[in-house]
Amino acid sequence: MNIEVIKVRDLGSFIDSELYESLSNIPISRLRALSQLNNPRADGDDVALIFAHDNGTLYAYIGLLPDRIWIDNISQKIWWNTCWWTNESESNNVSIQLFFMACKFTQGQFYFPELTPHTSVLISKIKGFTVNNHFGIRAYLYANLVTLLPARKKIFSQVRPLLIVADKMINLTYWPISKFWQNKLAAKCLNYELVNQVDDEISAFIAVHNTGELFRRNKTELNWINYYPWITETNAIIPSRYAFSLYVKFFKNTMVKVYKDALLIGFFILLVRDGNAKLTYCYFDNEFLTDVVDVLYEIILKNKINTFVAFDPAISEYIKKNKNPFILIRKHVKTVGFPSILKSGMSPEVLQDGDGDCAFT
């Protein structure tokens, strides 16, 4: 069995190599490789991928995303885990071997932005790592039983026609409420602007509001995320060769500047994917929280979002405690992992929802 270590500078040549084309499964998509090559916080020698293979069969791989963390206002290099995969025919031994190789290359500065339940248990048992649960909200603007229930229990697939009818009936009943909120928000004449990139005004605003964050992404990093997504609306490769997200029908970062008169009071990025949205980055003055949430509601309603996810503590609490346009709100949990030597921990107050690789997919 061969183990390959791919550095950032070598990603371009790797995805054009005979080895890449010969593998039964691929360890990284071309979109992810292109994004990593343009990562403003990466150095050419940073490790981005480790994988094990033999005679064209891919046995396991683990992905890394270089980033920077601020501790006591001092910046240092860290890596995020972006994927961790094992061939079903292979034991976990190879996968664990790759994990400890990644720990060695990152000198233990290895972070996990969103762990699966299985991986969470595994990481919690490894000395030197800590896992924490973050609690946010998943809010539903429209009934979508035909998608949600079969995903939980296969038996619901057998009554798909009934679920479609149920969705239509619920949404028809809810339509007057949705229309009420649209008219209510329109009457407020909310002052906001949709933009295609982070400009100097936004950058200066973020710089004032992100000083307490661990990862402090700003203009350069946010524009990189926007220009180099990991998801495409075009089916670029055979999906079966790649185990992670790649192709969807709709994918867009909606960037919004919120004003009060001529004063910038907020900025947020809403990642919309096939009718579902998550708040990846959000900055605002606390006194204008209501104004920012109203703009968020208007954007969500205009785009006919099915579900909305947020972990920002202020946004989540405000939505839960005040009248809102959603038909249902549920607690949503994600688990993060980080080196135990990080004394401050990784609470939602020092993170943005899009930190790590969460803003890319």
C-alpha atoms as one frame of an Amber mdcrd trajectory, in Angstrom:
protein
   0.000   0.000   0.000   1.250   3.481  -0.903   0.659   6.631   1.148   0.817
   9.969  -0.663   1.214  13.372   0.985   0.074  16.245  -1.234   1.137  19.783
  -0.427  -0.841  22.853  -1.475   1.587  23.754  -4.270   1.286  20.252  -5.753
  -2.520  20.072  -5.924  -2.660  21.368  -9.503  -0.253  18.783 -10.851  -1.923
  16.036  -8.819  -5.426  16.548 -10.284  -3.882  16.486 -13.773  -1.839  13.363
 -13.104  -2.310   9.813 -14.341  -2.544   8.682 -10.709  -5.566  10.907 -10.089
  -7.349   9.594 -13.177  -6.514   5.969 -12.374  -7.959   5.917  -8.859 -11.228
   4.071  -8.274 -12.338   6.989  -6.098 -10.825  10.453  -6.001  -9.590  11.983
  -2.705 -10.270  15.591  -3.715 -12.453  17.284  -6.313 -11.000  19.686  -8.866
 -13.021  22.506  -7.322 -11.563  21.887  -3.866  -8.050  21.642  -5.269  -8.456
  24.934  -7.166  -9.815  26.601  -4.027  -6.935  25.310  -1.901  -4.421  26.581
  -4.454  -5.860  30.070  -4.006  -6.154  29.955  -0.205  -4.698  33.297   0.973
  -3.721  31.775   4.323  -1.901  28.767   2.885   1.789  28.360   2.142   2.987
  26.150  -0.685   4.568  23.670   1.740   1.386  23.217   3.786  -0.044  19.692
   3.610  -3.526  19.647   2.064  -4.216  15.939   1.505  -3.017  12.508   2.659
  -4.289   9.322   1.033  -3.566   5.602   0.829  -3.891   3.574  -2.385  -2.710
   0.487  -4.199  -3.176  -0.658  -7.810  -5.798   1.982  -8.527  -7.840   1.333
  -5.394  -8.236   4.211  -2.959  -8.326   2.934   0.630  -8.556   6.098   2.738
  -7.896   9.823   2.710  -7.960  12.855   4.975  -8.159  16.491   3.871  -6.643
  19.565   5.535  -7.367  23.280   5.090  -4.679  25.726   6.306  -5.952  28.728
   8.265  -4.833  31.093  11.016  -5.998  31.510  14.605  -5.617  34.510  16.924
  -4.712  33.753  20.542  -3.948  36.744  22.764  -3.879  38.813  19.544  -1.041
  36.685  18.162  -1.680  34.853  14.896  -0.504  31.295  14.276  -1.056  28.597
  11.654  -3.698  25.894  12.140  -5.387  23.333   9.883  -9.042  22.355   9.571
 -10.122  18.834   8.759 -12.190  18.993   5.563 -12.897  15.298   4.967 -12.024
  11.867   6.339 -12.987   8.834   4.319 -12.362   5.080   4.438 -13.127   2.515
   1.764 -15.941   0.227   2.976 -13.773  -2.805   2.215 -10.966  -1.536   4.435
 -10.613  -1.553   8.232 -10.267   1.706  10.137  -6.569   1.058  10.770  -5.416
   2.872   7.635  -7.759   5.774   8.301  -6.434   6.162  11.856  -2.874   6.012
  10.531  -3.632   8.914   8.188  -5.210  10.852  11.057  -2.082  10.630  13.188
   0.032  11.591  10.183  -2.150  14.692   9.828  -1.651  15.462  13.523   2.105
  15.208  13.029   2.150  17.482   9.961  -0.005  20.070  11.746   1.955  19.797
  15.005  -1.310  19.066  16.772  -2.988  22.243  15.497  -5.812  20.244  13.908
  -9.403  21.493  14.133 -12.777  19.973  13.213 -15.563  22.400  12.169 -18.463
  19.927  12.174 -18.113  16.322  13.325 -20.433  13.464  12.493 -21.753  11.549
  15.545 -19.406   8.629  14.808 -16.324  10.841  14.339 -17.244  12.899  17.390
 -17.059   9.818  19.615 -13.742   8.835  18.052 -12.110  12.270  18.450 -13.337
  12.592  22.048 -11.414   9.438  22.919  -8.122  10.654  21.439  -5.780  12.274
  23.937  -5.127  15.927  23.207  -8.514  16.716  21.628 -11.744  18.172  23.000
 -15.225  18.211  21.455 -18.017  20.696  22.171 -21.636  20.902  21.083 -22.895
  24.162  19.611 -26.625  24.857  19.714 -28.383  26.908  17.082 -31.703  26.830
  15.271 -33.170  25.159  12.212 -36.214  27.146  11.120 -38.768  26.002   8.537
 -40.493  28.492   6.275 -42.359  25.856   4.266 -43.460  22.305   4.965 -41.152
  19.824   3.263 -42.273  16.461   4.633 -41.673  14.738   1.302 -37.936  15.328
   1.738 -37.490  15.254   5.513 -39.436  12.146   6.542 -38.023   9.638   3.979
 -34.531  10.765   4.993 -35.304   9.693   8.575 -37.219   6.483   7.911 -37.382
   4.624   4.599 -40.984   3.575   5.219 -42.113   7.137   4.417 -40.861   6.684
   0.847 -43.808   4.359   0.310 -46.306   7.158   1.039 -44.590   9.885  -0.986
 -47.815  10.976  -2.767 -49.514  11.506   0.597 -46.572  13.583   1.836 -46.746
  15.778  -1.261 -50.434  16.419  -0.604 -49.731  17.133   3.078 -47.003  19.649
   2.155 -49.343  21.459  -0.227 -52.128  21.648   2.337 -49.841  22.956   5.098
 -48.210  25.519   2.830 -51.575  26.672   1.473 -52.776  27.239   5.040 -49.598
  29.114   5.893 -49.633  31.323   2.759 -51.623  34.210   4.361 -49.104  34.403
   7.207 -46.204  34.485   4.757 -47.932  37.217   2.758 -48.559  39.189   5.956
 -44.847  39.148   6.792 -43.867  40.164   3.259 -46.212  43.168   3.421 -45.103
  44.040   6.955 -41.436  44.087   5.988 -42.115  45.951   2.733 -43.885  48.682
   4.734 -40.720  49.218   6.794 -38.791  50.201   3.646 -35.715  48.352   4.863
 -32.451  49.841   3.699 -30.036  47.215   2.434 -27.843  46.395  -0.561 -26.962
  43.084  -2.176 -23.293  42.949  -3.178 -21.094  40.507  -5.068 -17.976  40.896
  -2.962 -16.626  42.289   0.290 -15.597  45.890  -0.367 -13.520  48.316   1.703
 -16.566  49.617   3.602 -17.548  46.109   4.657 -13.947  45.231   5.492 -13.598
  48.212   7.833 -16.910  47.311   9.497 -15.850  43.682  10.010 -12.473  44.757
  11.440 -14.296  46.615  14.223 -16.542  43.641  15.036 -14.276  40.579  14.721
 -11.577  41.397  17.277 -12.992  38.820  19.715 -13.065  36.005  17.154 -10.532
  33.215  16.892 -10.193  33.122  13.102 -10.972  36.707  12.040 -11.684  36.207
   8.355 -12.164  39.444   6.456 -12.131  40.838   2.910  -9.399  38.658   1.412
 -10.642  35.397   2.925 -14.372  36.023   2.399 -13.890  36.965  -1.249 -11.751
  33.846  -1.717 -14.566  31.713  -0.282 -17.050  33.401  -2.614 -14.902  33.089
  -5.748 -13.752  29.508  -5.140 -16.682  27.410  -3.829 -16.491  23.629  -3.458
 -19.950  23.119  -4.932 -20.949  23.439  -8.574 -24.245  23.678 -10.427 -22.650
  21.695 -13.244 -22.070  17.958 -12.921 -18.309  18.041 -13.477 -17.374  14.434
 -12.609 -19.080  11.116 -12.077 -20.579  11.529  -8.557 -19.767   7.941  -7.570
 -16.035   8.668  -7.727 -16.259  11.307  -5.000 -17.790  10.745  -1.572 -18.494
  14.345  -0.577 -20.701  17.214  -1.760 -20.048  18.440  -5.265 -23.152  18.998
  -7.374 -26.415  20.799  -6.568 -29.092  22.542  -8.612 -28.617  25.951  -6.973
 -25.728  27.368  -4.937 -25.086  31.013  -4.085 -23.535  33.237  -1.429 -25.914
  36.150  -0.838 -23.941  39.076   0.606 -25.996  41.813   2.252 -25.071  45.262
   3.581 -27.616  46.676   6.057 -27.941  50.441   6.512 -29.665  52.806   8.923
 -30.037  55.968   6.885 -26.522  56.218   5.388 -24.795  54.340   8.209 -23.653
  50.748   7.726 -25.045  48.853  10.737 -24.696  45.242   9.610 -23.332  42.785
   7.094 -24.135  39.123   6.610 -23.609  36.272   4.168 -26.424  33.824   3.572
 -25.386  30.625   1.805 -28.322  29.283  -0.232 -28.195  25.713  -1.480 -31.166
  24.068  -3.217 -33.737  26.057  -1.265 -31.968  25.737   2.092 -29.954  28.512
   3.707 -27.427  28.932   6.484 -25.997  32.088   7.972 -22.250  31.724   7.467
 -21.031  35.188   8.506 -22.818  37.975  10.355 -21.599  41.256  11.841 -23.767
  43.965  13.355 -24.088  46.570  16.078 -26.142  45.071  18.904 -28.481  48.050
  19.081 -29.553  47.339  15.497 -30.174  43.607  15.901 -33.869  43.978  15.025
 -33.047  45.829  11.797 -30.576  43.125  10.728 -33.034  40.306  11.474 -35.802
  42.097   9.540 -33.541  42.279   6.487 -32.660  38.617   6.962 -36.380  37.743
   7.020 -37.022  39.724   3.841 -34.168  37.999   1.995 -35.375  34.573   3.158
 -38.979  35.255   2.141 -38.051  36.695  -1.251 -35.881  33.665  -2.029 -38.566
  31.218  -0.827 -36.133  29.419   1.460 -37.359  26.085   2.845 -35.100  25.835
   5.889 -32.793  28.312   7.610 -29.910  27.397   9.941 -28.047  29.756  12.264
 -25.688  29.328  15.205 -25.026  33.009  15.903 -26.140  33.297  19.567 -27.778
  36.733  19.273 -29.573  35.957  16.003 -30.770  32.540  17.187 -32.077  33.799
  20.518 -33.835  36.767  18.946 -35.648  34.563  16.427 -36.713  32.087  19.120
 -38.017  34.743  21.508 -39.800  37.049  19.065 -42.533  36.756  16.460 -41.148
  35.413  13.193 -42.330  34.181   9.779 -41.396  30.524  10.330 -43.916  27.717
  10.716 -41.562  25.705  12.927 -38.279  26.215  14.779 -36.182  23.369  16.133
 -32.923  23.204  18.075 -30.006  22.387  15.792 -26.727  20.943  17.045 -23.270
  20.688  15.565 -20.158  19.311  17.224 -16.748  20.939  16.860 -13.376  19.447
  17.763 -10.157  21.220  18.691  -6.803  20.724  20.460  -7.233  20.600  24.228
  -4.401  23.108  24.637  -6.776  25.806  23.338  -7.678  27.138  26.787 -10.370
  29.515  25.528 -12.259  26.679  23.847 -14.402  27.143  20.752 -17.706  28.620
  21.882 -20.155  30.114  19.339 -19.262  33.571  20.673 -15.735  33.358  19.219
 -16.693  31.662  15.954 -18.600  32.483  12.794 -20.911  29.807  11.390 -18.804
  29.648   8.222 -15.430  29.119   9.924 -13.500  26.042   8.895 -14.876  24.684
   5.627 -18.565  25.272   6.510 -18.818  28.287   4.185 -17.773  26.250   1.137
 -20.597  23.714   1.068
